[in-house]
Every structure is written in C-alpha cells, then in structure tokens.
C-alpha cells in the first residue's frame, strides 16, 4: 500500500525490500496475476477491439538478490502443415495457447513478449473481425502452417536471440479441432 496502489515491474525490487524491512525478514516473496489488455486493429478493416492476455509476476528476494519471473499466456491460431499438404480443399486449424515464462537481465516489456509469441504462430487472434478480416486471418494462417512443436521452437528461437532473456520455459497447447485430444509441446532453457 505504501506504493500508492502503483505496482510496476520496475518498482518490484523496492517493494520486496520494503516487505523485508517492515517484516524484519531476510526473504520476501510476491506473486501477482492480472489480465492485461491491448487495443488491436483488425487486419483488413482496421476496426479496434481489446484483446486480453494473462500475465503473472513472481518475485523472490533474499537480501538484495532478486529472482523475477514473468509469465504470460497468449492465445493464437495454428494451421496443420500435414493437413494442408494432403488436402485439396484447405486444412484444419485450431486455437492454441502459448505460455511463456522468462527471467531477464533487464526489463522485457509485456507488449514485446506478446508480439514475439504472436509472430511465431500461424496467425494472431483478434477480438473483433468482420468478413474481410476473417479472410485475412485464415489466409495468413494458411500461408504460415505450424505444428505445436514448430510454434514452441519459433518462440524459443526468438527468445534465444533476445539479448536480455536469461532463462525461459515455453509451452504450447493446441485445442485440436478434429482430434479427440490436444497437442502439447514444451521447451525449457535450464
């Protein structure tokens, strides 16, 4: 409460230190989970709508040493490369969810991480689509088919190239549209 209700990724170290001081403790721990909203424009019509993303901060402090993990969940669309290759009339696609947890040497912005994930999928999702937008989304997905394993690898390649990311765990689950099971993949940098 001493932060005036303003908790930001950059003031978490100060908050942890104040917790240790106030509680006369050697360690402190903070967990926060919240919806994060971004206004996105539909790809063809430009109509605006809010997309929600789930974000989680977990921070531990022992003295002045701080371990901070940011986790977010991003919904995406994937299109099956195998289905595209063997079908004459299209391919099956499905909504998926990518969960990315990172540690970093400097602040990595939530929006940047969301963009990184969305660019790794067959297509990003939108909250508002008119018919021309649906056409654009399905055509983009059709031109960018990825298995769930490809999706995870795509995200990992981008995280490896990010100068501030020091650790990551990337999970993706596709909510299959023609199978009775979901597809899942995970890669963690140890």
PyMOL commands that set and color helices and strands:
alter all, ss='L'
color gray80, all
select helices_A, chain A and resi 9-23+81-86+110-118+131-143+148-161
alter helices_A, ss='H'
color red, helices_A
select strands_A, chain A and resi 27-41+48-62+65-79+93-104+123-124+165-174+183-188
alter strands_A, ss='S'
color yellow, strands_A
deselect
rebuild
show_as cartoon
